[in-house]
């Protein structure tokens, strides 16, 4: 059975390992395999979660099954007053757990959090060929606002991304 919870400091080591595993199994996340370790470390992740989630306004939920972290969703609130009503969303689920309702559950929890916290605009980017993610986002009320052409370089090719948002 999958359980969902707010991430806390005790989850950091498992979360770090999960993120690195996720980077290694999909080309749809920002980091390439092993790249995360070149740009950040577990201590920086710990400080980020402490400052922005535990002591701050960001939303971070994790999904766990049989003690194994299998997915997450993170909403990063706008830092400045003019964008404090917005949140940028990053989410990921391990391959073997996709198409099991985890993403749908995450987005339901996200919508509840957004309503309770006065978030008016939720936004994200997604590679244009990631049809499963696009389907989830559209089902969750997100709409395509535009295309970021050649915004990423993945597997030797430039990739376009959709910029998507949901107005609450």
C-alpha positions in Angstrom: 0.0 0.0 0.0 1.3 3.4 -0.9 1.4 6.1 1.8 1.9 9.8 1.4 3.5 12.1 3.9 5.2 15.5 4.2 8.9 15.1 3.9 11.0 15.9 7.0 14.6 16.0 8.0 14.6 12.3 8.9 13.7 11.5 5.2 16.7 13.4 3.7 19.1 10.4 3.2 16.3 8.3 1.6 15.2 11.3 -0.5 18.7 12.0 -1.7 19.1 8.3 -2.8 15.6 8.3 -4.4 16.4 11.5 -6.4 19.7 10.0 -7.7 17.9 6.7 -8.6 15.2 8.7 -10.4 17.8 10.6 -12.4 19.3 7.4 -13.5 16.1 5.8 -14.8 14.5 8.6 -16.8 15.5 11.3 -19.3 12.6 13.5 -18.2 14.1 14.9 -15.1 16.6 17.9 -15.1 19.6 16.0 -14.0 21.4 13.3 -16.0 22.6 10.2 -14.2 25.3 11.1 -11.6 25.0 14.8 -12.5 23.1 15.7 -9.3 26.2 14.7 -7.2 28.4 17.1 -9.3 26.2 20.1 -8.5 24.8 19.6 -5.1 25.1 17.3 -2.1 23.0 15.9 0.7 23.8 18.7 3.1 22.6 21.3 0.6 19.4 19.3 0.1 18.9 19.1 3.9 19.4 22.9 4.2 17.0 23.6 1.3 14.3 21.4 2.8 14.8 22.9 6.3 14.7 26.5 5.0 12.0 26.2 2.3 9.8 23.4 3.3 9.9 22.9 7.1 10.6 26.6 8.0 9.2 28.0 4.8 6.1 27.8 2.6 7.1 25.2 0.0 5.1 21.9 -0.3 7.0 18.6 -0.4 5.2 15.3 -0.3 6.7 11.8 -0.7 5.1 8.5 -1.6 6.4 5.4 0.2 5.6 1.7 -0.4 6.9 -1.0 1.9 9.5 1.4 3.3 10.8 2.4 -0.1 10.5 6.0 -1.4 8.8 5.8 -4.8 7.7 9.3 -5.7 7.6 13.0 -4.8 6.0 16.3 -5.6 7.6 19.6 -4.7 6.0 23.0 -5.1 8.4 25.9 -4.7 6.6 29.1 -3.8 7.6 32.4 -5.4 10.2 34.0 -3.3 9.4 37.7 -4.0 6.1 39.5 -3.2 5.1 39.9 -6.8 5.2 36.2 -7.4 4.4 34.9 -3.9 1.0 33.7 -5.2 2.7 31.2 -7.6 4.4 27.9 -7.1 6.6 26.0 -9.5 6.0 22.2 -9.5 8.6 19.4 -9.9 7.4 15.8 -9.6 8.7 12.3 -10.3 7.8 8.7 -9.7 10.0 5.6 -10.2 9.2 3.8 -13.5 7.9 0.6 -11.9 5.3 2.7 -10.0 3.9 4.8 -12.8 0.3 4.5 -13.9 -0.8 3.4 -10.4 -2.6 6.7 -9.4 0.4 8.1 -7.5 0.7 11.2 -9.6 -3.1 11.8 -9.4 -3.0 11.5 -5.6 0.0 13.9 -5.5 -1.9 16.5 -7.5 -5.0 16.2 -5.4 -2.9 16.9 -2.3 -1.1 19.8 -4.1 -4.5 21.4 -5.0 -5.6 21.2 -1.3 -2.3 22.8 -0.2 -2.6 25.5 -2.8 -6.1 26.4 -1.8 -5.2 26.6 1.9 -2.1 28.7 1.2 -3.5 31.3 -1.2 -1.6 30.0 -4.2 -3.3 31.3 -7.3 -1.0 30.0 -10.0 0.7 26.6 -10.3 3.2 26.2 -13.1 5.6 23.6 -14.5 7.5 22.6 -17.6 7.4 19.2 -19.4 9.1 17.8 -22.4 6.7 17.9 -25.3 7.1 14.2 -26.0 6.3 13.1 -22.4 2.7 12.2 -23.1 2.0 10.4 -19.9 3.0 13.4 -17.8 1.1 15.8 -20.1 -2.0 13.6 -19.7 -1.6 13.7 -15.8 -1.2 17.5 -15.8 -4.1 18.2 -18.1 -6.3 15.8 -16.0 -5.2 17.9 -13.0 -6.4 21.1 -14.7 -3.2 22.4 -16.2 -3.1 24.0 -19.6 -0.3 24.5 -22.1 0.6 28.2 -22.2 3.5 28.0 -24.7 6.5 26.1 -26.0 10.0 26.6 -24.8 11.9 25.7 -28.0 15.2 23.8 -27.7 15.1 24.5 -24.0 16.9 21.3 -23.1 19.6 19.1 -24.7 18.9 15.4 -24.0 20.6 12.4 -25.5 22.4 14.5 -28.1 19.3 16.3 -29.3 17.6 19.6 -28.5 14.2 19.1 -26.9 11.2 21.4 -26.7 9.2 21.8 -23.5 5.6 22.9 -22.8 5.1 25.6 -20.2 2.0 24.6 -18.4 0.0 26.3 -15.6 -3.2 25.9 -13.6 -5.0 29.0 -12.3 -6.7 28.1 -9.1 
